């Protein structure tokens, strides 16, 4: 395990804190970008469902679907 040298001066502490704040800011910006992309994708999906007149089928699936696990996939899938 690597041990970090403790900052000895107030300026060093400030520089480390500033660096971490900048890293967190960048991470938050990435999350916000991902959220915006997901929001846009949902708008397209909702529009597609409405365009194909699949509203009733969507609500039926949403109400009755359940998760099934498969040995082929590490994640569950929704099935009727």
C-alpha positions in Angstrom: 0.0 0.0 0.0 1.3 3.4 -1.0 1.5 6.0 1.8 0.9 9.6 0.8 3.2 12.2 2.3 1.2 14.6 4.5 1.2 18.1 3.2 3.4 20.2 5.4 2.3 23.7 4.6 -1.1 25.3 4.3 -0.3 26.1 0.6 0.3 22.4 -0.1 -3.0 21.5 1.6 -4.8 24.1 -0.4 -3.2 22.8 -3.7 -4.3 19.2 -2.9 -7.8 20.3 -2.0 -8.0 22.5 -5.2 -6.9 19.5 -7.3 -9.5 17.2 -5.8 -12.2 19.9 -6.2 -11.3 20.2 -9.9 -11.4 16.4 -10.3 -14.9 16.3 -8.7 -16.1 19.2 -10.9 -15.0 17.4 -14.0 -16.7 14.2 -12.8 -19.9 16.1 -12.1 -19.8 17.7 -15.5 -19.5 14.2 -17.1 -22.5 13.0 -15.0 -24.5 16.0 -16.2 -23.6 15.3 -19.8 -24.6 11.7 -19.4 -27.9 12.7 -17.8 -28.6 15.1 -20.7 -27.9 12.4 -23.2 -30.2 10.0 -21.4 -32.9 12.6 -21.2 -32.7 13.1 -25.0 -32.8 9.4 -25.6 -35.9 9.1 -23.5 -37.6 11.8 -25.5 -36.9 9.9 -28.7 -38.2 6.6 -27.1 -41.4 8.3 -25.9 -41.9 9.9 -29.3 -41.3 6.5 -31.0 -43.9 4.8 -28.8 -46.4 7.5 -29.5 -45.7 7.4 -33.3 -46.1 3.7 -33.5 -49.2 3.9 -31.3 -47.7 1.4 -28.8 -48.8 3.2 -25.7 -51.1 0.4 -24.5 -48.5 -2.3 -25.1 -45.8 -0.3 -23.3 -48.0 0.2 -20.2 -49.0 -3.5 -20.2 -45.3 -4.5 -20.4 -44.4 -2.0 -17.7 -47.1 -3.4 -15.4 -46.5 -7.1 -16.0 -42.8 -7.4 -16.8 -40.4 -9.1 -14.3 -36.7 -9.6 -14.1 -35.2 -12.9 -15.2 -31.6 -13.9 -14.7 -29.7 -15.9 -17.2 -26.4 -17.7 -17.0 -25.4 -16.1 -20.3 -25.6 -12.6 -18.9 -24.5 -11.0 -15.6 -27.5 -8.7 -15.6 -31.2 -9.5 -15.4 -33.5 -8.8 -18.4 -37.2 -7.8 -18.3 -39.6 -10.5 -19.6 -43.3 -10.9 -19.6 
